[in-house]
Amino acid sequence: MLALQKNKNDFFSLQKDLAWKELFCTSKGIKTASVLSFPSNAVEVLTMILGGKLFKASVEKFSEDSPKGFGVNVDLQKMELKDKLLVVDYAYALEYLPKVAKMELTGQLYYQEEEKKLKEIKENWEKTKDLDTAFAEDVLNAITHTGRVAGTLLSFAVGVPAPIESQKLTVEKPKPSSKKAA
């Protein structure tokens, strides 16, 4: 059971039993619950982004024209194992096209997974710059979400539209080319 309950100090405490996950919120004696069923052999460590922080956020406007589109670039700069977490340093750039404005963020996020899997992800990244699909999706979605949230505030400051995109990113491995040699 994953139970989230208010304690005396108005903080939330978390307990888990991985066969069933239930979310309980208690407020003024009223208890509401949302129940999800998971198989009893569920992985003991939940895979998730635990949080992150921004080191730098900037926006610059070059033109009063209306943007015709967006260009997004995410650069995973460094990965480091620290306290049973994978710490990922990144840079996020959003360009309002054609050359209307540019927004840049640099930050860090914290990824939790089984320790063996974390080492595997880090080693594979260092050798090949290739990422596990599930990890790549989690990290890219967390970074773009941060970009949308911070970008909404930054865009207001310079008078450009907020970078709101509600689609979840999915990652697919490239398919081998089927071209025949001539």
C-alpha positions in Angstrom: 0.0 0.0 0.0 1.3 3.5 -0.9 -0.4 5.7 1.8 -0.1 9.4 1.9 -1.5 10.8 5.1 -1.4 14.1 6.9 0.4 13.9 10.3 0.1 16.3 13.2 2.5 18.8 11.7 0.6 19.1 8.4 3.3 17.2 6.5 2.6 14.0 4.6 4.0 10.7 5.5 4.6 7.9 3.0 4.3 4.2 3.5 4.4 1.5 0.8 3.5 -2.1 0.2 4.2 -3.0 -3.5 1.5 -5.6 -4.0 -1.2 -2.8 -3.8 -0.9 0.9 -4.1 -3.5 3.1 -2.4 -3.4 6.8 -2.0 -5.2 8.2 1.0 -5.7 11.8 1.8 -7.3 12.7 5.1 -8.7 16.2 5.5 -11.0 17.2 8.3 -12.1 13.6 8.9 -13.0 12.9 5.3 -11.1 10.1 3.7 -10.8 9.7 0.0 -8.9 6.9 -1.8 -7.7 6.1 -5.2 -6.7 2.4 -5.7 -4.5 1.0 -8.4 -3.7 -2.7 -8.6 -0.2 -3.9 -9.4 1.0 -7.5 -9.6 2.4 -8.9 -6.4 5.9 -9.3 -8.0 6.2 -5.5 -8.6 9.7 -4.2 -8.5 10.8 -3.1 -5.0 12.3 0.2 -6.1 10.0 2.5 -7.9 11.5 4.1 -11.1 11.0 7.8 -11.0 12.2 11.3 -11.2 12.5 12.5 -7.6 13.0 16.1 -8.3 15.5 18.6 -9.6 16.6 22.2 -9.6 17.4 24.9 -12.0 20.8 26.7 -11.9 20.1 29.2 -14.7 17.1 30.5 -16.5 17.2 33.2 -19.1 15.2 34.6 -22.0 16.0 37.1 -24.7 13.7 38.6 -27.2 15.2 39.6 -30.6 12.1 40.7 -32.6 8.6 42.0 -32.1 7.4 39.5 -34.8 5.0 36.7 -33.9 6.7 33.3 -33.6 5.8 30.8 -36.3 7.0 27.8 -34.3 9.4 26.4 -31.7 12.7 24.6 -31.8 13.7 22.6 -28.7 17.1 21.3 -27.8 17.8 19.1 -24.8 21.5 18.4 -24.0 22.3 15.8 -21.3 25.6 17.1 -20.2 26.7 14.9 -17.3 25.5 11.9 -15.3 26.8 11.0 -11.8 25.8 8.4 -9.2 25.2 10.0 -5.9 23.4 8.6 -2.8 21.7 5.8 -4.8 20.4 8.3 -7.3 21.5 9.2 -10.8 22.1 12.9 -11.0 21.6 14.3 -14.5 22.9 17.7 -15.5 21.1 19.2 -18.5 20.7 22.2 -20.7 17.4 23.1 -22.3 17.0 25.6 -25.1 13.8 26.8 -26.7 13.9 29.0 -29.8 10.9 30.9 -31.0 11.2 30.7 -34.8 12.1 32.5 -36.9 14.7 34.2 -34.6 12.0 35.9 -32.4 13.3 34.9 -28.9 15.4 32.3 -27.1 14.9 30.7 -23.7 17.7 28.7 -21.9 17.6 26.7 -18.8 20.4 24.7 -17.1 19.5 22.3 -14.3 19.8 19.0 -12.6 17.4 16.2 -12.0 17.4 13.1 -9.7 16.5 9.7 -11.0 15.7 6.7 -8.8 16.0 3.2 -9.9 17.6 -0.1 -8.8 21.3 0.6 -8.1 22.4 -2.0 -10.7 20.3 -0.4 -13.4 21.6 3.1 -12.5 25.2 1.9 -13.0 24.2 0.3 -16.3 22.5 3.5 -17.6 25.5 5.6 -16.6 28.1 3.2 -18.1 26.2 2.9 -21.3 25.9 6.7 -21.5 29.6 7.2 -21.0 30.5 4.6 -23.6 28.0 5.1 -26.4 25.8 8.2 -25.4 22.9 5.8 -25.9 20.0 5.7 -23.4 17.6 3.1 -22.2 14.2 3.9 -23.8 12.2 4.1 -20.5 15.0 6.2 -18.9 15.1 8.6 -21.9 11.4 9.1 -21.9 11.3 9.8 -18.1 14.2 12.3 -18.3 13.1 14.0 -21.5 9.5 14.4 -20.2 10.8 15.8 -16.8 13.1 18.3 -18.6 10.4 19.5 -21.1 7.9 19.8 -18.3 10.4 22.0 -16.3 10.9 24.0 -19.5 7.2 24.5 -19.9 6.7 25.6 -16.3 9.7 27.9 -16.1 9.1 29.0 -19.7 5.6 30.2 -18.9 7.0 32.7 -16.4 9.9 33.7 -18.5 7.8 34.2 -21.7 5.5 36.6 -19.8 8.6 38.7 -18.9 9.4 39.4 -22.6 5.9 39.2 -24.1 6.1 36.0 -26.1 3.7 33.1 -26.0 4.1 30.5 -23.3 5.7 27.2 -24.5 2.7 25.1 -23.6 2.7 21.6 -25.1 0.7 18.9 -23.5 1.9 15.8 -25.3 4.0 13.2 -23.5 7.2 12.4 -25.4 7.9 8.9 -26.5 11.2 7.5 -27.5 11.7 4.8 -30.2 14.9 3.2 -31.2 15.8 3.8 -34.8 14.9 0.9 -37.1 17.8 -0.6 -39.1 18.0 0.7 -42.6 16.6 -1.7 -45.2 18.5 -0.1 -48.2 20.4 -2.6 -50.3 23.8 -1.9 -51.6 23.8 -1.2 -55.3 
